Structure formats: C-alpha cells, structure tokens
Amino acid sequence: MKTINLTQGTTEWLDWRKTVFTASDAPAMMDVSKYKSRKELIKEKATGISKPITPELQAIFDEGHTTEDLARPIIEQEIGQSLYNVVAVSDTHPHIAASFDGITMDDSTIFEHKVYRDSKASRQRYDLAKDGKLLDMDMMQVQQQLLVSNADKCLFVVSDGTRENMAIVEVLPNKELQTEIIDGWEKFKKDVENYTDAVSADEDLTSLYREYSKAKAIADEANTNVKNIEAEIKQRAKTITDETGAIEIIGHGFGIHLMTRKGNVDYSKIDVLKDIDLEQYRKPSTQYYRIANG
C-alpha cells in the first residue's frame, strides 16, 4: 500500500479522486450499486462531470461522518488499537485506490462504517450485517479496500454511533472477487477511453428526420426567394424615399416604414467594466436540440 498525503473531504482530495479508481466507485463499476449505474460512472470519468450534491444528500453525508466519528472509538476499544484515516493506492495497481474510514497502525485491520438511519435501505443493510452478511455493493467496496491495504480483515460496521445499535461483520480478503475487481477496472478504463455520448437513432427518429429534411429543403428554397424579393423591395423603397424625402410608403394592402434601430452597447469600451467579471451576471445556460446533416 502506498499512502497518499491527502486529507479526506478537502478540495485536493476530491480532485485526486477523479484521477484514480476508488473503492467507493467499485460497486458502480461492477454494476451492483443501488445508487449509480456503470454507464453513469463511465460518463463521469470520461467527462469529469458529476451530478451535483443536493442539500438533502449532503445532510446524509454529514450524518454519516458524525456517526462514523462516534463509532470509531467504540471499535478502537473493541480491538485495543487506534484507527487512522488514510488515503492510499495499491502497490501493484497504482490506479486502484481507497480512502479508509480507519486502519490500524500495523495495517492489519481496516474499518468501514455505514450509517444506520431511519430508512428502508439502511434497515436492510443493518439487518444483513446482524446476520453477518453484506450487500453486494458493500462487499465490492470492502474487497477493494482490502486489496489496496493488504489488510488481514475489515471490520464492517453499521451503526447510529451507539453500541446499542451497532452491527459488526468481520470480512476477510476474497482473492477471487479482488481479481474480478482488478479485471473490471481494466475493462472500465478502456470503456472510458472509448466513451462517446452519442447513440444511434431508432427507425422512428430516422423516418421523422427524412420528412423533416424534405420539408426543410422546400422551406429553404422558399426562404431564399423571400429574402431575394425582400431585398428588391427594400432597394426600391430606398430609391423612393431618397427621391421624395418621405419615411413612409403606403401601398395597396401594405406599408413600408423607414425605421431607426439603436446600436448595441460596446461594453469593451467601458473602462469601469474592464476589471469586473461579467460572467457572474450571465443568465443560466439552456439546452436545445440542433438538427444537423451527416
């Protein structure tokens, strides 16, 4: 195990996590996560764009950190050793990483904590742990942690921070699962490199596009004719207004008016704005569909 000198939760740590394959992402990579699909993780790694953390999700994270801090000294008392937060990568697979809730000084035991809260998913996890079992997604995370650390065991804990509501499972390394994780990340890496956010159009969309293309060709031709005629009308109107000095021409069922349009403000010429970041005043971006040939 190679220790990385980073503090969990910092901006530097978050940036580093984007460059490696973390244990918390192992369940999604193996497509056993309840919270993120493999396709979503591939897109995140390929684009560097993650879903924003909502206030509700942040509250869950905060609760998890609080109960973890309460549970750690209980486990330390149980094993008679201190547990330390560590960030590390595997000696043999430096792109495979883990951030440990706790690990003993001799690296023999790691600690992974999950919050026990009032929700169906949390109660399921707690009940399984009481029976000495883990969800598939939790097992994948723990096995990657054991792979990175080479520890003898992991104490997987589900609790609300109290000894009364605490389930502990001792998880041993599973070499078969660890090999699947290593191979899985290798395939995942290739999928990220080959990622594209484009998908093939289905038959219905293709048929609609063909209709659109034909209609657009007719409309484009008509639009060109309209613009040509419009240009001739404006040129003739200019000749008449120049000769007569009038600003309005009345015809049979139509009128032509000479209008004046104000020019746009050239903000680059305003000295007081040169040191101001105007991007902060930009309206939110919007999405739209652009139809293109080819």
N, C-alpha and C positions, 0 to 999 in steps of 0.2 A: 504493500500500500504506500502510495506517495501522498503526503499531506500537502494540501494547498492552503496558503496563508490568506484565507478569506474569512470574514465574519458573516454567518448566515443572516439573511434579511437585508443586507446592505445593497446599494446600487451596484457595486463592483461584483458582488456575488451573483446578483440577478443577471448581469451582463455575461459573466463567466458561464453560467448555466446554459446560455444559448449556444455555447461553443462545444458542449460535451453532451453525452447521453446519460442522463441522470436516472437514479433508481426510481424516483417518483414518476418518471415517464415510462419506465419499463412495462407497467400494465397496459398502457395505451399502445405501445409498440407491439406487444404480444396480442393486442386486440381483446383484452379481457377486462378493460376498465369500464366502470359504470358511468364515468363522467366525461370521457374523451375517447373518440374513435381513433383508430390508426390513421385514417385518412386526414383527420383534423390535425394530428400530431405531425404528419408529413408536411402538411401545408404550413404549419407554424415554423418548423425547422427550415423549410425552403424559402419562406418569405420573411421570416423574422418577426412576423406579426402575430401576436397572441390576443385572445379575447380579453377585453378589459375586466378588471376585478371590480365587481359591484360592491356597494356598501354592505349588502347582505352577506356576500361571500367573504368579505374582509372580516366581518363580525365573527363568522365561523372560524376563520384562521386565527383570529385573536383569542377566541375561546380555546382553541386547540393548543396554542402556545401557553396560555395560562394554566390549563390542566396538566400539560406536559411538565411545566416547572414545578407543579405541586407533586406530581407523581415521581419525579426523578429521585428526590431524597428518600422516598419510601423504598424504591428499588435499590438504591445505594445501601440502605440499611439491611435489606434482604441479602445482598451479595457480599457485603463487607468491603466494597470498593467504590471509589468515586467514578462518576461518569462525566465525560467531557464532550462538548460539541466539537465535531471535527468535520472538515471538508476534505475529500480525498478522491484520487483516481486509482485505478488498478495498476499494479506494477507491469503486468503483461499486456494489458489492453488500456492504454492511457486515455482513450476517448470514452471509456466507461467509468462513470463517476457516481459518487454518493455523498450526501450531506447527512451526517448522523445526529439523531436526537441525543445520543450518548454512546460513548465507547470507553472501556476501561483503559488504564494506563498501559497495560501489557497487551492490548489489542485482542484479548481473548474473548470478550463479551461485548456485544452491541445492544443498544436499547432503542426500540422503535415504539412510539406512543401514538395511539389514536384516541380522540376524544369520545367519551360516552355521553351522548346528549339525548334529548327527548325527540327522537325521530325514528321512523321505521328502519331505515338503513343502519343507523347507529345501533339500535337494539339487536338487529340481526348479527352485526359484527361482534357485539358483546356476547350474545348467546353462543355463537360459534366458538369464540375464544374460551368461554366457560367449559366447552366440550373439548378443548384442546385443538381446535381447528381454525383455519384461516380462510378468508375469501381468496379466490384465485388471484385477484388483483393485488391483495396484500402479500400473498406468497411470492409473487414475482418481484415486488419491491424489496422484500426482505432477502430473497436469494441473491439479488444484485448487490445488496449491501454486504452480504456475507462473501460474495465473490470479490468485491473491491477490498474488503478489510482482511480477508483470510481468517476471520474470527472463528472460534470453535462453535459459537452459538449466538443466537439472537433472542433476547427477551422481548417478545411482542406483547405489548400491554394496551388494553382498552380500559379507560377509566375516566371518572369525572374529577380526578385529582385526589380522591379519598381511598383509603384502604378498604372501606366497606364496599364500594362499588368499583372493584378492580378485578379484571381477568388477565391472567398471565399465561402465555404459551411459550415454551422453550422450543425454538426452531433450530434445527441442525442444517448444515450445508447439504444441498442436494445437487450433486455433480451433474446429473442428467439435466435438471432444469437450468443449471448455470450454463451448460453447453448450449441449450436451446436459446438462452438469452444472448450469449455471445454471437451465435449464428444469426439470431434475429436482428441484432443491431447491424451486422454486416449487410444483410439484405435491405434493412431500413435505410442505411447510408446510401445505397445505390438508388433506392426509390426516391430519396430526397434529391439526389443529383439529377435524376431524370424527371423531376416533377414539372408538371405543367397544369395550369388551372383551366385549360380548355377541355371541353368534352365534345364528342361527336353529336351532331344534330340528328334527331329522330326523323322518321318519314313525314310525320305531320308538319314539323317545322320546315323541312325541306320543301314540301309542297306549298306551304304558305309563302316561303321566300320566292319560289318561282312565280307565283301570282303577283307578289309584290314587285319583282323585277320587271315583269311585263308592264304593269301599271305605271311603274316609275319611269320607264322608258317613254311611254306616251306622255306622262306629265312633264318630263324634262323637255321633250320636244315642244310641247305647248308653252311651257315656261320661257323657253328661248324665244319663241315667236312673240310672246307677250312683251318680253324685255326689249326686243328689236322695235316693235311698234311703239312701246312706251318711249324709247329713245327718240324716235322720229317725232312723236307728239311734243315732247319737251323742246326739241330743237326748233320746231315750227312755232311753238308758243313763245320761245325766246326771241325769235325773229319779230313776231308781232309786238311783244312788249317793248323791245328795243326801239321799234319804229314809232310806237304810239305813246310810250311812257306809262301805259296802264299797268296795274299789278293784278288785274283780274280779267279773265276772258270768259264770256258767257256763250255757251253753245246750245244746241237743241238737245236737252236732256242731260247736259253735263256742264261742268265749270272747271276752269283751271286757275289756280291761285299762285301767285309768286310769294313764297314763304321765306322767312329768315330763321336759320337754326343756330343756336348758340354753340360755340366751340367747346370742346371738353377742357377741363382744368388740367394743366400740365403740372402735376404735383412735384415733378423732379426740379422745377424752377423755384419751389417754395423753400427757402433756406431753413426756416424753423422746423421743417419736417424731415430734414436730412438725417438727423440723429435719432429719429423716432422709428421704432419697429412697427410698421403699419400692418404687418401680418396678424397681429393680435386683434385687429379690428375687422379682419376678414370674416364674412358670414360663413356658417358651416358648409362643408362640401356636400354636394348632392350626387347621387348616382343616376346614370341614364344608360340606355342601350343604344349603341351606334351600330347601324347595319352597314356592312362593307362587302364589296365584291371580293372573290378569291379566297 
